[in-house]
Amino acid sequence: MTGFVSKNAFNHNFIPGVDPYVIKGDPTSGLLPNVNEKPGLEGEGDKKIQAYCFRMCLTDHPENRIPFQKPSNYDEINYELLFRNYEARKGPIRDMYSYSNTLLPWINSSMPNRKTDTNNKFGFSTDYIGRNYDYPEASYAEREKIIEDHRNYQMGLMWSLANHPRIPEEVREEASRWGTTKDEFEREDGWQQQLYIREARRMISDYVMTQKNCEALVVAEDAIGLAAYGMDSHNVQRYVDANGFVQNEGNVEAHGFKPYPISYRSLVPKKEECNNLIVPVCVSSTHIAFGSIRMEPVFMVLGQSAATAASLAIDANTDVQDVPYPNLREQLLKDSQRLK
C-alpha cells in the first residue's frame, strides 16, 4: 500500500493556481487527462504506485543528436497542464521553483561524450503519473502496451518543450539544443527499450521491511546486507486540491539516516507458499521502505547474498527458509559482505 500524503507535497509539484479542467474554471467540462477528482483521505492506503519514466540518454552534440520527434498519435491535451504551468508563473522562468535555477523540467546528469542521464523533475515532467497502475499484474503483452504508451507520452513531452508555441521561447531554444543519441540504443529514433520500473510487485513474507527498519527503530537480526539510501518515492497521482487546482501527490524525500540491515526473511517466501525461491529485488517491504531499498547497488548486495544462501541450501539439500543463519552469516562475512 501507498498512503495519501498531500501534506508532504513540497517538491516536484505545480505552481499554485493551475486549473485542472478541460475548460478553465468549468468543472462540468471534465478533468484533464490523468487527474483524479477524489484522491483519497490523508494517510489512507491504496494500491497506487510511484510513476515510471524513461531515463533518457540525451546529447547536445550536433553530429550525434537526433532532434525530438513528434509521435504519430500526439494529442496536445495530454500536455495542457504543462502549458498552463508555464503560463501560471509570476516572474522569470528560472524563478518558477525556488529550489532550482533551470529552464527545463528535467534533470540532466552529465555522462561521458557529451551525453546525459536525464530524469524527472518538477510538476510536469518525464514521469507519466497515474498510467502505470496496471503494470504489476499485467500480462507481458499488456505491459508492452504500457511501455509504448509511456514512450509516446515522453516523446510528445520532449517535442512539446522544443517546439510547441505555448512553451516560452527561451525554454524551446534550450530544449532544442538536446536530442536523443545516434549511437547509444538500437532504435533509429534513439529511444531505449527499457522503461524505468521504480516499483511493481512486492512479496509478503514472514518479515516485512518497514520505515522503522530504515530509521533503525527496529533492527533486523538476520542481516544479509545493508541499504544505504533515503526513503524516496516519486509522485503517485495527480488530483484536484481543496482550492480547485491541480496538485501531485506521493513524492517522498526523507534522508539523513545511516545504512541499515535487510532481513534474510524478507527475501524468502512464507514456507507454505514456496520453499525454493529467493527474491533479491521484489523484497517483502512496505511502499515507504522499498523507496529506500530500490537502488541498484542494494540489489547487487542482495543478489550476492541470495546466491550465497541458495548455494548453502543446495549443498545441504534443504529449503531456503531452513538455511541456518549463523552459517549464512559466516559465509557472507568471509566473502566481505557488510552486515552492520
Secondary structure, DSSP 8 states (H G I E B T S, - for coil): -----GGG--SS---TT---EEETTEEEEEE-TT-BS----TT---S-----B--B-EE--TTTEE-----TT--GGGGHHHHHHHHT--S-GGGSSTT---SSSEEEEEETTTEEEEEE-SSSSS--TTS-TTGGG--HHHHHHHHHHHHHHHHHHHHHHHH-TTS-HHHHHHHHT-EEESSSSSSTTS--S--B---------SS-B-HHHHTTSS--SSEEEEE-S-EEE---EEEE-TTS-EEEE--EEE-----EEEEGGGGS--TTT-SS---SSS-SB-HHHHHHHTSHHHHHHHHHHHHHHHHHHHHHT--GGGS-HHHHHHHHHHTT----
